[in-house]
C-alpha cells in the first residue's frame, strides 16, 4: 500500500510522478531490472496532462 506521502503530492506536482517516486518499488514491481516504466516514459514524452495538483 502506498504511503500517505506517495498519495498526497504537493501543489504543482504531478500525481503520477509523485506516486512513482515515493512508491517506486511497488509501482515498478512488474518491470525487469533495466526495463523502463511505460507510464514514466509516456510522461517524459507527452507531458503530465491534467495530473498536476492545483
N, C-alpha and C positions, 0 to 999 in steps of 0.2 A: 504494500500500500504506500503510495507517495506520501511524503511528509507534508506537514502544514505549509512549510516554506515552499515546497515544489508546487503546491496547488494554489498559491496566493502570490502571483507576481506583482511587483510594484508598478505604479503608474509609468507609462511609456515603454514597458517591456512587453515582448511577445509571449503569450501564454504557452505556446508550444515550445519555443526555445527555452523558456524558463523551466518548464517541466523536464525537458530533455537534459538540461544542465544539472538540475538538482535531484533528479531521479534517473540518472543516466544508466545505471546498471540494469534497472528494471525495464526502462524504455528501449534499450538496445540489446536485451537478452537474446533475442532470436537471431541476431547478426553474428557472422563469423568474426574472428579476431581482426581482420583487416577490411571488413566489409563496411561500406558507408551506409548510414541510415537514409532510406529513401525520403522520409519526411524532412530530415535536416537538409538534404541536398535540394529538395524542392524549395525550401525556404531560401536557401542561398541563391538559387537561380531565379525564383519568381517573386520573392518578397514575402511579406507577412500578411497581406490582405487585411482582413478585419480582426486579426487576433491581437492587436496592440491594446493594452489596458489603457483606458482613458480616465 
